[in-house]
Amino acid sequence: MKKIAVIHTTSATIDSLNDLIRKRIRDAEVINFLDDSILKDMIAGKNYDLIEKKWLTYAEFAKESGAEAVLSACSTVGEIAELADRKLDIPVYRIDEAMAVKAVEQGNKIAVFATLPSTLAPTSRLVERKARDAHKDCIIMQNLVDGAYERLMSGDKEGHDRAIADAVLKVIDQVDVVVLAQASMASALSVMSKEQMSKVLTSPESGIELLAERMS
């Protein structure tokens, strides 16, 4: 039995990521940590030192609970997850790392979409870094889908998905690949055609696939 800890900043990612982990890693035992105050403070741009301290503490708790690996479900705090990976003696993974690598592999003109400004910047920085690692000169277009996150939080998941899809379709013919920065955005694929979906990358499946590969 492989014990995996997932640290969430919104309840919207718990069920979907747990299902993906159990499908991809058959003998997985998943333990979840949820602190929605982290994302609220990141959105407000305050208490960063406290956020970092709390996230690292959750990662320490995960290790003490017997977890063999920690997964950050939130792209907004991906850089804190990287810090935790350097500090802990168990691996800590970003949910969006594999997606960023694939984006760079698939094209030079990359559109990064997010529903929160606090996620748009760190995911874009990750894609830029992966492009430098691959010695590629990529153009990164940042796109914020205003109002979509608020719709999701109010229970209007359909409206959230439609807003993302509409925003993506406005630029999809102008780029090589589209990146949906947040794991919670993956559901927007349900309102796109197969042809449209072929250019869109989401973090949950690729992130869990990478986790499975590294834990095998």
N, C-alpha and C positions, 0 to 999 in steps of 0.2 A: 504494500500500500504506500503510495507516494502522497505525502501531505504537502499541500500547496496553500499558501495564504494569499488572499487577494485584498488589497486595500482600496476601498471605494470612497469617493467624495459625493456620490449621489446614489440613491436607491435604484435609479433607472438602469444601472449596469449589473446589478446583483444576479438576477435570474438568468439573463442571457449569457453572461460569462460563465456562470456555474454550469449551465447546460453544455456550453461549448467545451469546457474543460473535461467534463465527464464523458462526453462523446469522443474526444480526441485522446484522452488519457484514461483508459478504462479502469485502472486501479487507483485513481486519484481520490484523496479525501480533501475536500476544500473547506478552509476556514475563512470567514469573511470579517473584515473590519470596516465599519462605516462611520465616517465623521463628515457630516454635510456642512459643518461650520468652516471646514478648510476651503471648500470651493467658494462659499459666500465671501470669505475674507480675501481670497485670490481675485474674485470679481471686483471687490471694493478696493483692491490694491493696498491692503493694510495687514499688519501683524505677520509679515513674512518670516521673521525670526521665530515666532511662536509656531507658525505653520510647519516650518522645517523641523523644529524640535518635536512637535506632535507626530509628524509623519515618521520620523526616524524612531520615535518611541514605539509606534505601532509595528514597525519593522522588527524592532528588538523583541517585542512581545511575540511576534510571529515565530521568530527563531526559538525563543524560550518555550513556545508551545509545540516545538518539534517539527516546524515547517522545514522542508528541504529547499524551498524556493519561495520568493515573494514576487507577486505581480502587481504593478501599479495599474489600476483600471482607469486612471484619470490622466489624460495627456497634459493637462494644465500643470501638474506637479511632476512631470516627467524628469525634469532636471534634478529634483530632490531625490527621485528614485535612483538616478545615476550616482548621486552622492552616497546614498545608502548602500549601493552595490560596492562602492569603494571601501566603506566602513565595516560592513558585515562580512562574516566568513561563510555566508550562504548567498547564492546569486539573487539579485533583485532585477526584475525585468520591467521595461517600459512597454505598455500595450501597443504603442505606435511605432516601435523601432523597426519591425519587419516591414511595415507599410511604407516607411520612409525609404528603406533600401529598395523595395520593389518599384517605388515611384521613380527613383533615379535610374534604375535599370530599364524602365519602360519608355523614358523620353527625356527631352531636354526642357520642354516647356510644361511646367507643373503648376496647376491651380490648387491652392490649399484653401479649403472651406472650413469655417468654424461658426458656431452659434454664439460664442463668447470671445471677446477680445483677449481675455486672459489665457485662452487656449491657442489662439491664432499665432501669437508670437513664438511660444516655445516649440510648437510643431513645425513652424516655418524654419526656425533655427536648426531643428533636428534634420530636416530635409536638406538644408544648405550644407550642414556638416557632412552628411552622407554623400552629397555631390562632390565636396572637396576630397573626401576619402577615395572616391571613385575617379578622381581627376577629370570631372565633367563640369562644363560651364553651363549650368542650368539656370533658366529664368523661372523665378518663383513669383506667382501672382497670388496675393493674399485677398481673400474674400470673406466678409462677415455677413452672415444671414441674420439680419436684424429681426427681432421678435420671435424667432423660432424657439429659442430656449424658454422664453416666457410661456409660449403655448404648451410646450412639453410639461412644464412645472404646473400648469393649470389643468392638466389632464387631457389637453387636446393633442394627442399623439398624431392623429391624422393631419391636422393643420401644421404641426411641426414637420412631418415628413414631406408634405406638399410644398411647404415654403423652401425647404432645402433642395428638393428636386427642381423646382422652378428656377432657383438661383443657379444651380449647376447647369441646367439646359441652356441658359443664356450664354455660357462661355465654352461649353463642351467641344464645339467645333473649332475653337481657336487654340486649343491646347492638346498636348500629347496624352496627358493623364490628369485625373482629378483625385485629390486626397481629401477625405472627410476626417477632420482632425480628431473628433471626439467619438468614443465608442458608442455613445448614445445616438449618434447620427446614422449608424448603419441601417436602421430600419427604413431610411428614406429610399433605399434601393427597391423596396416593395412597390413603389409607385413609378418606377422607371422601366423602360423596355429592356430586353436582353441586349440589344445593340448599344443602348446608352450605358447600361451597367458595365459593359466590357472595358470602358475607359475609367471606371470609378473604383478607387481602392478604399477599403475600410479597415479599421484596426483590429476588431475582435478576432476574426478567423485567422488572419495572418499572424497576429500576436500570439494566439494560443498554439498555432502550428509551430512557431519558433520555440515556444516554451516546451512543447512536447518533444521536439527534436533534441533540445539541449538536456532534457531530463531522461532521455531514453538511454 
